[in-house]
Amino acid sequence: MQLFDTVCLDGTRTTSDGYLVADAKIARTGVQVYLGRELGRPELGSVRVWRPEDEVFSADAMASFAHRPVTNDHPPELVTAENWKRYARGQTGGEIVRDGGFLRVPLMLADASAIAAVQGGKRELSAGYTCDIEFIAGMTPSGDEYDAIQRNVRGNHLAVVRRGRAGAECRIGDQSEHEDTPDMRTILIDGLSVETNDDGATALEQLRTRLSDAMSKADAAQVRVDAKDGEIAAMAATHTSALAALRAQIPTAAVLDAAIVARLGVVDAARKILGAAFDATGKTDAEIRRATVAARLGEAKLEGRSDDYVQAAFDTLTALPAQAHGVGDPLRDAIRSGKSTAQDASPSSAYEEYCAELRDAHKSNHNE
């Protein structure tokens, strides 16, 4: 696991060719606090990690900080031979010694911009290293509680930073220079602790406010979109219902066949009274019935009469055979032509035959 630990850079001097040379405390023992996400445990807010003396001051750990690249801020990856030219701004020396609870390392900065940053107040150092983390809770010999232990510490690089984890003791220059650096604040951004100065905190608060406003506007816009979606869904449902109702009104083939048969029945019945030449084109069934009844009873008889009355009269009249209405009336035909329906029949016999047909029609209608 790769971690960073900030320390102090002491006793700086500039060589005749412009390089900055110093001794720095780059690591310390004791308990330090890390964010859970730094240790691969994002579910933990913070973790107290103990670095024992026997780990920090082991021969392998101390030797690992010799001849390491010095960078300006931490690079996004471990420094290797492949990317050394991209990140290195100087190098540590080979004389790594113990200084109380710290490791002291000589270093040299050769890059002009990094040197200018240090001279401008960027004084703290942060060691970049790898280690193993054992999540074992306990208490140090000095009585400090911890949640995990660092083991197998191995140095990778040393970064010049504005504020490091190990504190002001791990810093380039003397104490008076440290007091000139701005005070740092820790603020919480989306559940994460961020350390910055007053200006940075103000800027972050402004950004957080703007983000909150933007999210509120986005939520309001989403509400409007949802409302419009609801309106569209309601309109679609209404149109679907209306379309279904219209489709339900479309007659089926069976309904059409029945309507045709009924229409032909009305027309045929009317022609029993009005004659075969009657033209029903453009007339409704009700108009046909009214015209038929009026032909027999007279239009005056239908004054103010309802359609139901007309239909009842129509049904009664059309139930009689055609001869009862004078359609194909043998007597009328005989009188008009001067002939009997039978060649040898006399007018009286034709009349008697006509009366018999009327009686039969009346009798048949009465039985029905």
Secondary structure by P-SEA (a helix, b strand, c coil): ccbbbbbbbcccccccccccccccccccccbbbbcccccccccccccbbbbcccccccaaaaaaacbbbbbccccccccccccccccccccccccccccccbbbbbbccccaaaaaaaaacccbbbbbbbbbbbcbbbbcccccccccccccccccccccccccccccccccccaaaaaaccbbbbbbcccbbbbbcaaaaaaaaaaaaaaaaaaaaaaaaaaaaaaaaaaaaaaaaaaaaaaaaaaaacccaaaaaaaaaaaaaaaaaaaaccccccccccccaaaaaaaaaaaaccccccccccaaaaaaaaaaaacccccccccccaaaaaaaacccccccccaaaaaaaaaaaaaaaaaaaaac
